[in-house]
Amino acid sequence: MGSDMRKSVLAVLLLFLLATVSSGTEAKINGIYNVSGGCSCHGSVTVTYSLSGNPTTYSPGTTYSLSVDMTSSYYSVGGFSIEVTKGTLSNPGTNVKINSQGDSATHTTRSTPPWTVDWTAPSQGSGTMTLNLDVVGANANGQNSGDATSTYSVQIPEQAAPNQPPSAAYVSISPSLATTTDTLQLNYAYSDPDSDAESGTQIRWYRDGVLISALDDQPTVGSGNTSKGQFWNASITPSDGTDSGSLVESSTVEIVNSVPVVDSAAISPAIPLEGDELTLSYSFSDADSGDTPALNDTRWYVDGARIAAFDGEVSVPSIAVHSGDVWHAEITASDGFDTSTWFTTATVTVGSLNTAPTMTMVSISPATANTTTDLTVSWLSSDTDAGDSEEAVEIKWSLGGVEYPAVTTTTLASSHTEKGQTWNASVRVNDGQAWSDWLDSNDITIINSPPVLESFTIDSNTSTITHEFTLNHSSYDDDPIDIVEVDFEYFVNGQPQTGVLQTVAGDIVRIDARVHDGSDYSNLLSVTITIISTPPTISFNGSTTPDSLSDIVPELTTGDIDGDAVSITHVWLKNGFATNLGNATSVPANRLAPGDIWTLMATPNDGTDDGETISISFTIDNIAPIANITSESSVWVGLPTLLSASTSSDVDGIITDALWLIDGVEYGGIEVMFTPAEAEIDIILTVYDDQGTSANTSSTLTAAIPPSAQNLKSVRAGSSITITWEGSAENWSVYRDGVVLGMTSENTWSDSPTVVGLHHYNVYAVIGEVEVMSGDTITAELTIDDARQAEGPESGLGMALGIIMILVGGAGIASTFIPRRD
């Protein structure tokens, strides 16, 4: 009998286990973005759908309202995903959401269509865009079986932009003050919004308000078409060859009076003598037909001075004309409206009966000159008039055949001359009444001036065999255009050297110097130097920022020009203090720590002399830590979860602190607790080591939607109320009227309220030790009749049977633990 009892208990437990198996898994009801190729998880059956509002061609910047609908009666709910390659999605309708890029929309939960969203077309010139759509019809069984999906893709080209007419601005006629000699020019600025070239523009000219058809489309009006007193204006209608812009008119220009012109004027006689009367002759012209210009005014000048007494006169009386006078006149004409500009005649010189003197000789001395030599001119003259003598003299110096007006004296100072120039002089004399003719001297060419070496020095009287000395010299050349170069000649122990200078310690070197300008050499100057031994050298080539994981081994290079063997003395300092490393060539890694500063003082020696000591500082570099994020195996939306940075590491130190940035909110500490509000959470972790160096890493934490009791139902049987529900969780907490009744792992609960009336039941999923306070509420009412019925015989019998079954079951279970005696 004990064996049969154990089998009964096992059968009851098996039935309980079968009742807790989940009926299936939930499909993705909150949508998915960018599923342009179809959703493979919903099978291959197609669903009938419609898309409206999308244009066949789009206008840039225009917003279109798109609507997605399912026309299949079999599927009551469903979802969709739409994406666009250009433009922006906005204004999502009910149960619709849009991604942050604005290029994809989907459903927020399984729902009934239609689904709506707006699409704003891209800017002009974006070209053809592609719209991709996926529609899913769902049978609401909580699984992806029995669903259907369809996809759709369409390319929508951009509408061609319409042509826009051009325009003309700044329309004017130039010149604004025109005469009959001017050409009228129509000026305007053409512009076209489409950058089209100008083609077919109409131009119309009007004279005194009357269209002049012969000038149609001409940009100018020639002077032969205009006359004084006329009024001209123009209009322009711009065109790009396709459309014409608005007509624009210019302002009106009046053809004003033309100023008369003095064509010619002259004084006669052309070669007057003392006592002759001087008379003006002239001619005028006027561009305006009908205008006859006449003499307006005159002015007379002698030797450049105006003689006001003769203003307005056409002649000068003979009494005012003297030998040697130089006369000229100015004259203006008038047409009764305007006066011409002043016209100046040619000059006339009044002659004399005196015989001018004659030049017989002009010469320059010295005959040979350089840029340090002054030049002097001398001359001889004669006069046939008895008693006449030289009363005045004029001298002109010429450089290269061109007069040099800066000097008019007998001496040309050397400051005015340069090597290679050719000079001559011209002289004339005056006997008190007349000048002689000019007579030229012989030419003289300025020859080269030798340069001068003023000084020659050396910066040191000793040098090594590298010959690192500096020679200094100064020189000058009186010819400023000359390029002076220096020549050096070397003597070692009195012997001349050619080619590369080669010496050994103890040699005496003499250096001779002189300069030349390409023609002549200067004087010679000398310096002397003694060759001495060369100290050794040392240099460092390598990194000065090692880490603490390896020894410091400096890369030192020595050299000695004299070929001597070189040794190195090492002195090590740590953070400025002496160490016990002695003459060690390296520092072991076990003595290094991040942030330490080690200094090496290295001195080379060639057995005779120490070279220059070099100082090298090595700063021990801190190695950055490595950040790592650890989270719990199961993360739920709305439930606290633990994040840890404890698995982060630092090879040369320790992690001392951590900073978390979780969905834009900062948290501090190696471990933090937070409650996810969404399914995906962006996390950035920054860790710090004991040196303050940081490192970061980022991760996206995925949180699952916690389970909840769905589709709660109640069944009343007498005074007992049985609650059932759907959903999958390890345990459930059952509440009646806000008071917890207990916890179960099954999806059913039986309750026998002791109070009649309406009762409210809630069922919450339990994850670990946390209740997920979400889900439906259901009500059940217990009436007085239900309570009375529960008190009848059947109720008492049932209770008695229940107690018996419990006792039997307990005995059966207990028997399994009692050892058999057979």
ChimeraX attribute file (.defattr): number of C-alpha atoms within 10 A of each C-alpha:
attribute: neighborCount
match mode: 1-to-1
recipient: residues
	/A:1	7
	/A:2	14
	/A:3	10
	/A:4	9
	/A:5	17
	/A:6	17
	/A:7	11
	/A:8	14
	/A:9	14
	/A:10	11
	/A:11	11
	/A:12	10
	/A:13	10
	/A:14	11
	/A:15	10
	/A:16	12
	/A:17	11
	/A:18	9
	/A:19	11
	/A:20	16
	/A:21	11
	/A:22	12
	/A:23	12
	/A:24	12
	/A:25	12
	/A:26	12
	/A:27	17
	/A:28	14
	/A:29	16
	/A:30	15
	/A:31	20
	/A:32	19
	/A:33	17
	/A:34	18
	/A:35	21
	/A:36	19
	/A:37	13
	/A:38	20
	/A:39	19
	/A:40	11
	/A:41	14
	/A:42	19
	/A:43	14
	/A:44	14
	/A:45	12
	/A:46	15
	/A:47	20
	/A:48	16
	/A:49	20
	/A:50	12
	/A:51	15
	/A:52	12
	/A:53	14
	/A:54	16
	/A:55	12
	/A:56	11
	/A:57	14
	/A:58	21
	/A:59	18
	/A:60	19
	/A:61	14
	/A:62	12
	/A:63	17
	/A:64	18
	/A:65	17
	/A:66	17
	/A:67	17
	/A:68	21
	/A:69	19
	/A:70	24
	/A:71	14
	/A:72	11
	/A:73	10
	/A:74	11
	/A:75	19
	/A:76	16
	/A:77	17
	/A:78	24
	/A:79	30
	/A:80	30
	/A:81	26
	/A:82	26
	/A:83	24
	/A:84	23
	/A:85	14
	/A:86	19
	/A:87	18
	/A:88	19
	/A:89	27
	/A:90	19
	/A:91	13
	/A:92	19
	/A:93	14
	/A:94	15
	/A:95	19
	/A:96	21
	/A:97	25
	/A:98	22
	/A:99	15
	/A:100	9
	/A:101	8
	/A:102	16
	/A:103	20
	/A:104	25
	/A:105	29
	/A:106	28
	/A:107	26
	/A:108	17
	/A:109	16
	/A:110	21
	/A:111	21
	/A:112	17
	/A:113	21
	/A:114	17
	/A:115	22
	/A:116	24
	/A:117	22
	/A:118	19
	/A:119	23
	/A:120	18
	/A:121	21
	/A:122	21
	/A:123	14
	/A:124	13
	/A:125	11
	/A:126	13
	/A:127	15
	/A:128	15
	/A:129	18
	/A:130	13
	/A:131	18
	/A:132	20
	/A:133	24
	/A:134	23
	/A:135	28
	/A:136	26
	/A:137	31
	/A:138	27
	/A:139	16
	/A:140	19
	/A:141	14
	/A:142	14
	/A:143	17
	/A:144	19
	/A:145	14
	/A:146	15
	/A:147	21
	/A:148	23
	/A:149	24
	/A:150	19
	/A:151	20
	/A:152	16
	/A:153	15
	/A:154	13
	/A:155	14
	/A:156	16
	/A:157	16
	/A:158	20
	/A:159	15
	/A:160	13
	/A:161	11
	/A:162	7
	/A:163	13
	/A:164	16
	/A:165	19
	/A:166	25
	/A:167	21
	/A:168	21
	/A:169	15
	/A:170	12
	/A:171	17
	/A:172	20
	/A:173	22
	/A:174	14
	/A:175	14
	/A:176	14
	/A:177	12
	/A:178	20
	/A:179	23
	/A:180	22
	/A:181	17
	/A:182	17
	/A:183	17
	/A:184	24
	/A:185	17
	/A:186	21
	/A:187	17
	/A:188	17
	/A:189	11
	/A:190	17
	/A:191	18
	/A:192	18
	/A:193	10
	/A:194	13
	/A:195	10
	/A:196	16
	/A:197	12
	/A:198	15
	/A:199	13
	/A:200	14
	/A:201	18
	/A:202	16
	/A:203	20
	/A:204	19
	/A:205	25
	/A:206	17
	/A:207	17
	/A:208	13
	/A:209	13
	/A:210	11
	/A:211	15
	/A:212	13
	/A:213	10
	/A:214	9
	/A:215	16
	/A:216	14
	/A:217	16
	/A:218	13
	/A:219	17
	/A:220	16
	/A:221	16
	/A:222	13
	/A:223	14
	/A:224	10
	/A:225	12
	/A:226	21
	/A:227	19
	/A:228	17
	/A:229	13
	/A:230	15
	/A:231	17
	/A:232	22
	/A:233	22
	/A:234	25
	/A:235	19
	/A:236	25
	/A:237	19
	/A:238	28
	/A:239	24
	/A:240	23
	/A:241	14
	/A:242	13
	/A:243	14
	/A:244	18
	/A:245	17
	/A:246	13
	/A:247	13
	/A:248	17
	/A:249	19
	/A:250	19
	/A:251	12
	/A:252	17
	/A:253	20
	/A:254	19
	/A:255	22
	/A:256	16
	/A:257	20
	/A:258	23
	/A:259	20
	/A:260	25
	/A:261	21
	/A:262	22
	/A:263	12
	/A:264	14
	/A:265	17
	/A:266	20
	/A:267	22
	/A:268	14
	/A:269	14
	/A:270	14
	/A:271	12
	/A:272	20
	/A:273	19
	/A:274	18
	/A:275	15
	/A:276	18
	/A:277	17
	/A:278	20
	/A:279	16
	/A:280	19
	/A:281	12
	/A:282	15
	/A:283	14
	/A:284	19
	/A:285	18
	/A:286	20
	/A:287	17
	/A:288	18
	/A:289	10
	/A:290	8
	/A:291	16
	/A:292	15
	/A:293	23
	/A:294	17
	/A:295	18
	/A:296	14
	/A:297	16
	/A:298	21
	/A:299	20
	/A:300	24
	/A:301	18
	/A:302	17
	/A:303	12
	/A:304	13
	/A:305	11
	/A:306	15
	/A:307	12
	/A:308	11
	/A:309	10
	/A:310	15
	/A:311	17
	/A:312	16
	/A:313	14
	/A:314	19
	/A:315	18
	/A:316	17
	/A:317	12
	/A:318	13
	/A:319	10
	/A:320	13
	/A:321	22
	/A:322	17
	/A:323	17
	/A:324	16
	/A:325	19
	/A:326	17
	/A:327	22
	/A:328	22
	/A:329	27
	/A:330	20
	/A:331	26
	/A:332	22
	/A:333	28
	/A:334	23
	/A:335	23
	/A:336	13
	/A:337	11
	/A:338	13
	/A:339	19
	/A:340	20
	/A:341	15
	/A:342	16
	/A:343	16
	/A:344	18
	/A:345	19
	/A:346	12
	/A:347	19
	/A:348	21
	/A:349	20
	/A:350	20
	/A:351	18
	/A:352	15
	/A:353	10
	/A:354	12
	/A:355	15
	/A:356	21
	/A:357	24
	/A:358	20
	/A:359	19
	/A:360	10
	/A:361	14
	/A:362	20
	/A:363	21
	/A:364	21
	/A:365	15
	/A:366	12
	/A:367	12
	/A:368	12
	/A:369	19
	/A:370	21
	/A:371	22
	/A:372	17
	/A:373	17
	/A:374	16
	/A:375	22
	/A:376	15
	/A:377	20
	/A:378	14
	/A:379	18
	/A:380	13
	/A:381	17
	/A:382	16
	/A:383	17
	/A:384	10
	/A:385	12
	/A:386	6
	/A:387	7
	/A:388	16
	/A:389	15
	/A:390	15
	/A:391	12
	/A:392	11
	/A:393	13
	/A:394	14
	/A:395	19
	/A:396	20
	/A:397	24
	/A:398	18
	/A:399	15
	/A:400	12
	/A:401	12
	/A:402	11
	/A:403	15
	/A:404	15
	/A:405	11
	/A:406	10
	/A:407	15
	/A:408	15
	/A:409	14
	/A:410	18
	/A:411	15
	/A:412	20
	/A:413	15
	/A:414	16
	/A:415	11
	/A:416	11
	/A:417	22
	/A:418	21
	/A:419	19
	/A:420	15
	/A:421	14
	/A:422	16
	/A:423	23
	/A:424	23
	/A:425	29
	/A:426	21
	/A:427	26
	/A:428	23
	/A:429	26
	/A:430	20
	/A:431	22
	/A:432	14
	/A:433	15
	/A:434	18
	/A:435	19
	/A:436	19
	/A:437	14
	/A:438	16
	/A:439	19
	/A:440	19
	/A:441	18
	/A:442	14
	/A:443	16
	/A:444	20
	/A:445	18
	/A:446	21
	/A:447	16
	/A:448	21
	/A:449	20
	/A:450	21
	/A:451	25
	/A:452	20
	/A:453	20
	/A:454	14
	/A:455	14
	/A:456	18
	/A:457	17
	/A:458	16
	/A:459	12
	/A:460	13
	/A:461	13
	/A:462	18
	/A:463	18
	/A:464	19
	/A:465	19
	/A:466	14
	/A:467	13
	/A:468	10
	/A:469	14
	/A:470	9
	/A:471	13
	/A:472	10
	/A:473	15
	/A:474	12
	/A:475	17
	/A:476	16
	/A:477	20
	/A:478	18
	/A:479	22
	/A:480	11
	/A:481	11
	/A:482	19
	/A:483	11
	/A:484	21
	/A:485	13
	/A:486	15
	/A:487	11
	/A:488	13
	/A:489	13
	/A:490	21
	/A:491	16
	/A:492	18
	/A:493	14
	/A:494	11
	/A:495	9
	/A:496	12
	/A:497	14
	/A:498	9
	/A:499	6
	/A:500	7
	/A:501	13
	/A:502	12
	/A:503	18
	/A:504	14
	/A:505	14
	/A:506	14
	/A:507	15
	/A:508	17
	/A:509	23
	/A:510	17
	/A:511	19
	/A:512	15
	/A:513	21
	/A:514	23
	/A:515	25
	/A:516	21
	/A:517	21
	/A:518	13
	/A:519	11
	/A:520	12
	/A:521	18
	/A:522	20
	/A:523	13
	/A:524	16
	/A:525	17
	/A:526	16
	/A:527	15
	/A:528	17
	/A:529	19
	/A:530	20
	/A:531	19
	/A:532	16
	/A:533	16
	/A:534	20
	/A:535	21
	/A:536	25
	/A:537	20
	/A:538	20
	/A:539	16
	/A:540	15
	/A:541	9
	/A:542	10
	/A:543	12
	/A:544	18
	/A:545	15
	/A:546	19
	/A:547	21
	/A:548	23
	/A:549	18
	/A:550	12
	/A:551	15
	/A:552	22
	/A:553	14
	/A:554	17
	/A:555	11
	/A:556	13
	/A:557	12
	/A:558	18
	/A:559	18
	/A:560	17
	/A:561	13
	/A:562	16
	/A:563	10
	/A:564	15
	/A:565	13
	/A:566	21
	/A:567	16
	/A:568	20
	/A:569	16
	/A:570	17
	/A:571	19
	/A:572	25
	/A:573	16
	/A:574	16
	/A:575	14
	/A:576	11
	/A:577	9
	/A:578	13
	/A:579	12
	/A:580	9
	/A:581	14
	/A:582	11
	/A:583	12
	/A:584	13
	/A:585	18
	/A:586	14
	/A:587	16
	/A:588	14
	/A:589	13
	/A:590	10
	/A:591	12
	/A:592	22
	/A:593	17
	/A:594	18
	/A:595	16
	/A:596	18
	/A:597	18
	/A:598	22
	/A:599	20
	/A:600	20
	/A:601	15
	/A:602	23
	/A:603	21
	/A:604	26
	/A:605	23
	/A:606	21
	/A:607	12
	/A:608	12
	/A:609	13
	/A:610	17
	/A:611	21
	/A:612	15
	/A:613	18
	/A:614	14
	/A:615	14
	/A:616	16
	/A:617	16
	/A:618	19
	/A:619	21
	/A:620	20
	/A:621	19
	/A:622	23
	/A:623	19
	/A:624	20
	/A:625	24
	/A:626	19
	/A:627	23
	/A:628	19
	/A:629	19
	/A:630	13
	/A:631	13
	/A:632	9
	/A:633	6
	/A:634	9
	/A:635	20
	/A:636	20
	/A:637	17
	/A:638	18
	/A:639	17
	/A:640	13
	/A:641	18
	/A:642	13
	/A:643	17
	/A:644	19
	/A:645	23
	/A:646	15
	/A:647	12
	/A:648	19
	/A:649	17
	/A:650	17
	/A:651	14
	/A:652	18
	/A:653	16
	/A:654	14
	/A:655	24
	/A:656	13
	/A:657	17
	/A:658	24
	/A:659	20
	/A:660	24
	/A:661	15
	/A:662	19
	/A:663	15
	/A:664	11
	/A:665	8
	/A:666	12
	/A:667	16
	/A:668	13
	/A:669	15
	/A:670	19
	/A:671	18
	/A:672	15
	/A:673	12
	/A:674	13
	/A:675	14
	/A:676	21
	/A:677	15
	/A:678	15
	/A:679	15
	/A:680	14
	/A:681	15
	/A:682	13
	/A:683	19
	/A:684	18
	/A:685	23
	/A:686	21
	/A:687	28
	/A:688	22
	/A:689	23
	/A:690	16
	/A:691	16
	/A:692	13
	/A:693	13
	/A:694	19
	/A:695	16
	/A:696	18
	/A:697	13
	/A:698	16
	/A:699	13
	/A:700	13
	/A:701	16
	/A:702	16
	/A:703	20
	/A:704	15
	/A:705	14
	/A:706	17
	/A:707	18
	/A:708	21
	/A:709	22
	/A:710	17
	/A:711	13
	/A:712	20
	/A:713	16
	/A:714	18
	/A:715	12
	/A:716	16
	/A:717	13
	/A:718	17
	/A:719	23
	/A:720	17
	/A:721	18
	/A:722	15
	/A:723	22
	/A:724	17
	/A:725	18
	/A:726	15
	/A:727	19
	/A:728	22
	/A:729	20
	/A:730	13
	/A:731	18
	/A:732	25
	/A:733	19
	/A:734	21
	/A:735	17
	/A:736	18
	/A:737	12
	/A:738	11
	/A:739	11
	/A:740	13
	/A:741	14
	/A:742	11
	/A:743	16
	/A:744	16
	/A:745	17
	/A:746	18
	/A:747	21
	/A:748	19
	/A:749	20
	/A:750	13
	/A:751	14
	/A:752	14
	/A:753	15
	/A:754	10
	/A:755	13
	/A:756	14
	/A:757	11
	/A:758	11
	/A:759	16
	/A:760	14
	/A:761	21
	/A:762	22
	/A:763	30
	/A:764	23
	/A:765	26
	/A:766	21
	/A:767	16
	/A:768	8
	/A:769	7
	/A:770	11
	/A:771	15
	/A:772	20
	/A:773	14
	/A:774	15
	/A:775	16
	/A:776	15
	/A:777	16
	/A:778	16
	/A:779	15
	/A:780	17
	/A:781	16
	/A:782	21
	/A:783	15
	/A:784	12
	/A:785	12
	/A:786	16
	/A:787	18
	/A:788	12
	/A:789	15
	/A:790	17
	/A:791	13
	/A:792	10
	/A:793	10
	/A:794	11
	/A:795	15
	/A:796	12
	/A:797	11
	/A:798	12
	/A:799	12
	/A:800	12
	/A:801	12
	/A:802	12
	/A:803	12
	/A:804	12
	/A:805	12
	/A:806	12
	/A:807	12
	/A:808	13
	/A:809	16
	/A:810	12
	/A:811	14
	/A:812	20
	/A:813	17
	/A:814	12
	/A:815	16
	/A:816	13
	/A:817	8
	/A:818	9
	/A:819	7
	/A:820	8
	/A:821	4
	/A:822	3
